Amino acid sequence: MANSVEIVHICRGDLTVDLVGPYEVVCALMNRSGGSTGNIDQACTVDESLLQSEIVA
């Protein structure tokens, strides 16, 4: 699944970006990376099966 992330912020190192699937499975797209650089404008691909997996406890 292709995704595009565009966030305007002065310090991208402050940010975490997660994609949450229908069964509340979380896939981290970005975790405080980029230091003091501003803004996020990137494309990423996530394996769709990871987000559609139902967790059985």
N, C-alpha and C positions, 0 to 999 in steps of 0.2 A: 504494500500500500504506500503510495507516494504522498508525502506531506510537505507543506510549505509553511515555514515559520517566519513571521515578520513582526518584530517587537522593537519599538523605539524606547531606548532607555540609555542613560548616560554611562552606565557601567554594567556590561553584560555579566561580569563576574559575580554580581549580586543575585542572579536569576537561576532558577531551576525550571525546566520545562518538561512536563510529563504528558503522555498521551494515555487516556484511560479508556479501556474497552468496555463493552456492555456488561461483562461480569465483574467489573471493577478491577480488572487486571491492569497494572500500571507498567508502562514502558517509558523509561527515562530517555528523553531526547537530548537534554543538556543539563549539566549539573555544575553550576558555578564556574564554567570554563570561559576563557577569554580575557581574564584579568580586568584591567581598567578600560579595555576597548569598549566603545559604544555600539549599541544596536545589534540586533540579530536579524539576519536576512539569509536564510539557508533552506535548502531542500534536504529531506532525508527520507529513507525508505525503511519501513517497519514490516516484519514478517506478520501478515494478517492473522495467521493461525495462533500467534502468541496472544493476541487481543481477544480472540473468540473462544479461548479455552475456558471451560467452566472448571473452577477449582472445587474439588470434592474433598471435604474434610472428614 
